[in-house]
Amino acid sequence: MKTRIILNSASQTIADETGIVSFSFRKDAYSPYTSLSASLFCDAQDLSAVSEVKLYIDEKLVHHGMADNITHSISDDKLCVGISSRGFTSQLIQNQTEPGLRPNISINDVLDGSYTFPHVTHENNSDTSSYIFVKNHSTVWDGIVNLAYKLEDSYPFIAGTNHVRITPFSAPKRFSYPDSKLIERGERLATKRLISHFHMSDLDGSYGEFEYADPYAISKGIVRHCFFEFDKQFIYSPEDALVCRARFARRGTYCRFCVYPGYNGEDLTDLVTFAGAAEKRICSIRITGEHGRISTELGVYTDGFYS
């Protein structure tokens, strides 16, 4: 498969390279951005103006992000470049919004009415039947997360390159991988984020009225208590403040995964089946390459938001 990385400044292409030594691309249903790390040979002498990084696999744009870190060095008389990049949607967690109640607000309002984020697009959703309460130091992404839960009982994710969605695509692509096409398959269990008991105060600051015990965490023998002040993001449904936190704490707890050679264009919430198991939505994607050989790991979750 043909892989290339393009480094752009604000006005021009600085490098367009296929001499990629290695790369690792990651995408996850709970991450507000894609990430790329790569090492490549590059003829460009000055990379100080680089502001954008693009990764193409067989002419499909897989990653488009900011140049977080670039290292330019010489090894065996060759110019080598090390790159670390996050997608442009990472800016959604780096920008705070003015605190206060925002009634009758939609996803369109949150993303179009605050700041202009270059290269960031979003699902067209003008549903204004809900609200958000912006707490001190809350980010744009926090508002999207809160609204997605209220409107769709979902957690937002990044589709394609820098496209924010709160619902899966209506016509997802389907993929099937028998064992004969796999390099590896397996499963992972991660319980370190689980919380067993949630305690939220009432408006007067007293505890005892709003309590939630997560049966899944308790079944694992975990005892972790979490106390927090009354969450005005859920002022009309206080119990949801507890349940939402418990579901998020279970994110990615159980993962089944498979690895196959190449990359076939999968995206988050596309459907996949492997090892004879039931078809499930893709929740994590990792594409790695080294000296021209590419492999893709697909993960499906059983957790608070995916079953």
Secondary structure by P-SEA (a helix, b strand, c coil): cccbbbbbccccccccccccccbbbbbcccccbbbbbbbbbbcccccccccbbbbbccccccccccccbbbbbbcccbbbbbbbbbccccccccccccccccccccaaaaaacccccccccccccccccbbbbbcccccaaaaaaaaaaaaccbbbbbccccbbbcccccbbbbbbbcccccccccccccccccccbbbbbccccccccbbbbcaaaaaabbbbbbbbcccccccccaaaaaaaaaaaaacccccccccccccccccccbbbbccccccccccbbbbbbcccbbbbbbbbbbccccc
